[in-house]
Amino acid sequence: MKLQTQLLSLTVAGAALSVNAVSRPNILFCIADDAGLHMGAYGCSWVKTPGFDRVAADGLLFNNAYTPNAKCGPSRACILTGRNSWQLEEAANHWSFIPDKFPTVMEALSINGYFTGFTGKGWEPGVPREGRTPTGPAFNDILLIPPTPEICNVDYTANFAQFLNRRPADQPFCFWYGSREPHRAYEFGSGINKGGKKLSDIHHVFPFWPDNETVRTDMLDYAYEVEYFDRHLEQMLGELERRGLLDNTIVVVTSDNGMPFPRMKGNGYEYSNHLPLAIMWKQGISAPGRVIDDYVSFIDFAPTFLEAAGIADGTSGMQPIAGRSLADIFRAGKSGQVTDVRDHVLIGRERHDVGRSHDEGYPVRGIVKNGWLYLRNYEPERWPSGNPQTGYMDTDGSPTKTEILNSRINPEQSRRFWELCFGKRPAEELYHIAGDPACMHNLAEEPAFHGRCETLARQLAAELKEQGDPRMFGEGRLFDEYPVANENNRGFYERHMSGESIPAGWINPSDFEPAFPER
């Protein structure tokens, strides 16, 4: 196969390494599915995460970690390739393919002497090309009885132990722990009935949702599943300790995108792309316990792993990589802003879940810099969360979503929830996220902020051009023309409007609004 030939033609393993194979660190990459910044280390009291908190206390806690694209497939593609989603052709989209020209870091590590594998959710949703395993071989055979029917029945910890048992003694490993939690669906009331939580535990409901019993219950159910992810993380840390492997293992804990709630996952706002990140490496991080304010992106993980593994530039098959290794932060020994160059990140989106005519996406590019967020919406006439007639398919079905959709018929204040979560948006948005993290007050139309908009827009465009973003060269249509990998989803809007009954398991039947009046 072309990709395998490409990788195998590279300088392999020890001949290309700058460090001895015995000293190369192991890597445990732990990624929750749709978890926001609800970790104890960030001051959240209604979600208990001792595993994450331990990694942060014994390593580094990052205050400004962002995914370039807040949806499962493209976010994970950025992690694996070290490239922004707009540099990945069809892999910028949800339900896509990763082109063979883009090797993943797991593939590169495997070719260079690492034992690799994953449990739970790897790179998806999408369809790997024949013969490719973007996150290595699967270890999903050992099952358990989950605490709710909606939680995955794969025993993540036991499968990790099996992976370690099969690892050759002379090989370092890279393992991808991909929890399927807290992805929807949830057992309604599980946070209260099984997790022992109370509605009053939540001190703050986001201002773009109604604050009522249904929404709070939904949030607690989410919390219950975040804690399930964290329990397996704790157990994996214990497994490494028992085997004497923890000290020389880089442990990374993060999430792929924000909460699976309206105006979060799949959007371009602060709570969509700003994610938890803690990294521990007892033998490789100076002055553990530091809190880092540098802006870091998911595209920084791949070059970090390659550098730690001693895989030189040009021998990974992954060049050029857009990300920057975090090794300088590991070595720095200081908290706060470690390097001046890390003062911003870029974000964006193309086609996520289908549901618009001709499978069109909702293209966005943005820049987060020094407490400000600037967004450019390239097709503001489109519905950002998908068309009403097909259930706003870019937002997962949930009790909170249903509450907000029902609120659209009510006057004034409650309709505002619908407008914020599902209504159309202007071409430009600017938010002072340092003081408005919920992104409630768009400053782009205020004359006093026109200069800031122009400055951020110029920097954004210049960097996107340098990175070869097709949208900067009048070729944005390409992202809508790439094939949808899931046959059931292809042409969803036209097929639904013609009367065909098509299952769409991630939204509720009541979300469809066939007679929605245009404003």
N, C-alpha and C positions, 0 to 999 in steps of 0.2 A: 504494500500500500504506500502511496506517495508520502504521507506524513511519517510513517515508520522509516522509510528510506531516508528521508530528510534528517530525522533524528539520529539514526544509526550511522550516518556518514560523518557525524560530528566526532570530535575527540572525546573518548569515552572515559568515564570514571577517573581512576587515579592519575592517569597521564596528564589530565588537564587541571588537576586540583592544586590549589595553593596551600592546602592544609592536609594533614594526614587523615586518611579515611577513618581511623579509630577515633579521632577527636571530633569528627563532624557531629554536630548536634542532631538529635532527633527532633521531629516537628509534630506537634499535636494541634491541629487547627479545628477549633470548635465554633460552629456557626448555628445560632438559633434561626428559626424560620419565622420572620415577621415580629421580632422583639424590638421595642424602642429602648429609650434610655431608662428603663425601670429596673435598675440594679441598686442594691444597697449602697455600693461605693459612691453612687451619684446622689445619695441622700433620699432615695425612695424608701418609704416606710411600709407601704402596703404590698410590696413584693419582696420576698425573702430570698436572697441569692448568696449564701455563704461561699459557694464555689467560685463565682465570679469575684466576690470581694477578696477571697484569699489570693487569687491570681493578681489582683490589683495591689494588694498590700505587700506581696512578696516580689512584685515586679513593677510595672508601670501602668498608670491609669491615664488614658487619653481623653481630654475634654473636647477635642475638636476633630473627631474621626467621621468621615463622610463616604458614602457610596456614591459613585458617579451616576448611578441609575437605580431608582428605588423600586425595583421589581425583581423577583427571584432570579429568573434566567439571566437577564443582562447583568445584574449585580454580580452574580457568581462568575459569569464570563470575564468580567473585569478583574476579579480576584485571581482567576486562574491564568490569565494571559498578561497581566500587567499593563493593559491598554484600556483607555476609556471606551465606552460603548460605541460612540460614533466612529471609532477607529476599527470596529470589528465587523463591518459589513452586516450580514443578516443576523449575527449574534447580538446586535443592538436591540433586537426585538424579543418579545416574549414568544414562547412556542416557536423556536427557531432551530437552526443548526449552527455549530461552530465550524467555520470553514477550515479545511485542512491546512491552510497556510498559517494558521495561528496555533502552534503547539501550546499546551498548558504546562504550568510549572510542575504539576504532578507527573506528567509525561517526561519532562526534562529531568526531574530528579530520579525517576525510575531508570532512565537510560544511563544516568551517571551514578549508579550504584546504590540507590535508596530502595528499600522495601516499602511499597505504597499500597494503600487501600482506603476504603471508606465504609461507613455504616450510616444507614438512614437515607438522607437526601443528599445526593451529590450535585452535579450540574443538571438542573432541570427547572421548569418544564421545557423540554425540547427533545430532539431525537439525535443521539450521537451517530455520526457516520459509521458505517460498517467497520468494525475492527478497532474503534476508538473507545477508550475508557478515560474520559477527561479527569476523573478524580481517582483513578486506579480501580483495581478489582473490588467488587462488592463483598462485604461481610455482613450479611443480613439474615443468615440462616437460623440463628437462635432467637426464639420468640418468647414472649411473656404474656400474661393477662394484664392489659393496661387498666389503670384506675377508672377510666371512662371509655366508652366505646369509640369516642372520637380521637383518642390518643393512639399513636402508632403502636402496634404490637411487637415491633422489633426491640429486642433487648440490646440497646446500644452498648452498655458496659460489657456484657458477656461477649458480644461480638468483637469488641476492642481487645478483650483478653485473648480470644481465639486468634486474632490477628497477631498479637505479641507472641503467642505460642508458636506460630508458624514462621515467625521472622528468623532468618538465619542469624546466628550469633554474631557474625562478623559484619552485619549490615546495619547502618543507621536506618531509621524509618521515618516516613511522613504519612500520618493518618488524618483523614478528614472525618470528624464527627459532625454529621449533618442532622441534627434533631429536626423532626417534622413539627415540633411545637415551638411557638404557639400559633401555628397556621390554623385557620379555620377548617372544619367547624368545631364548636365547643358544645359540651353538654350544659345546657342552660341551668344555672344555679350551682354548678360544680364547685366554684370558688367558695360559696357559702356552705353548701351541704357536705362537701368532702374536704375542703381546704380550711374550714373553720374561720372564714373571713366574715367581716361585717361591712355593711354599706357605709357605715361611718368611718371605716378605715381610710377611705379615700378623702383626702382633704381638698382636692382640686379636680374638677371636671373641666376638660378643655372647653374654651369659650365658644367653639364652633359646633358644639353638641348641646342638646338639652340636658339639664341636670335633673334626672329623675331616677326612679328605682330600676327601670329596665336598663338604662345606660350604665348605671353603677354596677348592676349585676353582671352585665356583659364585660365590663372592665375587670371585675374580680375573677371571672372565668378565664380571661386572658392571663391574669396574674398567676392563676393556678397552673397553667401550662408553661409559663416562663419558669416557674419553680420546678416543674418536672424536668425541663431541660437542664437546669442547674444541678439537680440531684445526680443526674448521670455524669455531669462534669466533675462533681465532687468524687464520685466513685472512680472515675478514670484517673484522677490525680492520686487517689489512694492506691490504685493498681500500679501506677508508675513508681510510687514510693516503695511498695512492697518488693518490687523487682530491682530497686536501686537505680532506676532510670530517670527519675524526676530532675535531678540536678543538671543534667545535660540535655534536657528537652525544652525546646522553645514551645511554650503553650500560649496560643492566641485564642482569645474568646471574643466573639462579636456576633452580629446579626446581619442578615442580608438586606433588610429594608425596615421601615417603620411599621407600627402596629397595623393589623388588617382591619382598619376602621376608616370611615369617610375622612377625606382631606389628609390622609396620612400615606399609607402604602400606595405606591404608584404615582404620586404627585411629585412636585418639585419644591415643596416647602421645607422648613426647618425640621419639622417632626417626621418628614418623609425620608430624608437623606442623612440626617445627623444621628449617628448610631453609637452604641456602647463599644468600647474597645479596651481590653486589658491584656497585657503581654508579660509573661514571666519566663525568665531564663536564668537560673541561679548561677550558672557558670559564665554567662555572657553579658549580663546587665549590671552596670555599675550603680551603686547607691540605690538599691531597690526601695520601693515605697514612694517614688517620685510621682508627681502629677504633672502631666505634659500639656501645654497649651498650644503647641504647634498644630497647624492644620495638616492633617494627613488624610490620604485617600486610599481606597481599597486597591488602587493600582500600585501601591507601595509594597504590598505583601510579597508579590512574586520576586521582585529584585532583592528584597530582604532575605528570603529563603535561599535564593541562588548564591548571594554573597556569603551567608552563613555556612552554606554547604561547600564553599570553595569552588564553585563552578564559575569559571572566568567568562567575561564578556566574549561573545562570539562562539562559545562552545555549548550554549544551551539551546540554540535554534530558535530562541524567542526574541531576538533583537530585531528592530529597536523596541525597547520597552519604554513606555511613557512615564512609569512610576519611578520613584527615588527610594533607594534602600533606607530603612530606618536604623541602620547600624550606628550612624553617628549619634542618634538619640540614645541608643543603648549604652554607648561608651561615655556620654557627656558628663554624667554625674550631677546634673543640675535639674531643677524643676522649672516650671513656667515655660516661657518661650525659649527654646533651646537654640534654634537657628532662625535668622531673620528671613531667609528665603521661603520658609514655610508659613506664609501669611495668607494663603488663599487656596481654594480648591475649585474645580469646575464640576458642574453637574448637568444632567440633561435626560431626555427621554425621547423615544420614537414610538413605535407601535407596541403597546402592551397587549392587554386582552382585546379581542376583536369585538365588533358590535356597532361599528360605524359603516356607512356605505363604502363598498369597495375595499373593505378591511383597512381603512385608513387609520393612522395613528394620531397622536396629539403631540407634535414636535415641540420640544422646549430645550433651550440651553440656558445655563445660569452660572453665576460665579458667587461664591461666598468668600468675603474678604473682610477681615478685621471687624467682625460684628455686623456686617451688612450682607443682604442677599438681593441680588439683581436677577430677574428672570425675563427672558424673551420668549413669548409665545408666538410661534410662527404661523399658526392657523387659528386665530381667535374666534373665527366663526364656527368652529367645530365644538362639540360638547366635550369638555376635558375628561369626564369620567365615562364616556361612551354615550350613545344615543338613548334617550328616554324609552323609545319603542323596544329596545332590546335590553332594558333593565340596568343601564349604567354599568356595563360589564367590567369596567376597570376598577370597580369597587366591590370587594367580596360581600356576599350576602351576610347579613348579621342583624340581630335585634336593634342595634344602634342605627344601622342604615334604614331599617324599616321605620323606626321612630322619626327619622329626619324626613323621609319621603312622605310620611303621613302629615308632617308639619307644614308642607308646602301649601296646603289649602287654608291654613290659618292666617290671620292677619298679622302684619307688621313683624313683631319681634321673632315669632317662631318660624315664619317663612324665611327669615334671615339665615337660619341654619341650612336650609335647602340651598339658598343662593351661594353660601360659602362652600358647601361641599359638592354641589352638582351643577351650579349655574355656570354660564359662560364667563370668560375672563378677558381682560384687556390684553393688548399686545405687549405691554411692558408692566412689570411689577417691581417694586422696590420696598424692602422691609428692613427696619433697623432691628435685627433679631436680638441684639444685645438687650434691648428693652421691650421687644415685641416678638418673643419666640413663637407665638401662635400665628404670626403673620396675619394679623387682623387689620392692619392699617397700611394700605398701599399708598406709598409716598411718591410714586412715579409721576402723578399728575400735578403735584404741588410745585409751583415755580421755584421755591427755595431749594428743591432737590434735583432740578434738571441737570445741574453740573455734575453731581455725583452719578446720576444715571448715565450720562454721556461718558464719563471717565471709566466706569465699570464696563459699559457696553464696548468701548474701544479695546480694553484689555481682553475681554472675553473673545471678541472677534479675532484679534491678532493671534491669540493662543490657539483658537480653533483652526485657523488657517494654517498655522505652523504644524498642527497635528494632522492636517489633511482631511478635516471633516467635510464630507461631500456637500453638506448643507451650506457651507461657506462659499461654494463654487457653483451654486445654482443647480445642484444635483440631489436635493433633498427628497425628490420623488422616489429615489432608489429604495429608501427604507420602506415605503409602502408597497413596492413591487416585489420585494423578497417573498418567497413562498411561506405560507403558514404551515408549520410542521405537523399540526394536528388536523387530520382530514375532517374531523367532526366540526372544527371551528371555521374552516375555510368558507368564505362567502356567507358568514352567519347572518348578517343583516338582510341581504337580499333573499336568502332562503326563508328566514323568519317572516319577512314581510309578504312573501308569496304564500304563506300559510303552512309551510313545512314545520312539523314539530321536532325541535332539536333540543336534546338535553343540554343544560348548562348548569352543572352541579354546583358551581361556586356562587351562584346568585339564587335568590328566592323567586318563585313564580309571581309573587305579589309586587316585585320590583318593576315589572314591565308596565309601561305607560303608553298604550297604543294611541290614545287620543290627546296626548300632551299638547297644550296650546303654546305656540311660539310667542315669545314676548316681543 
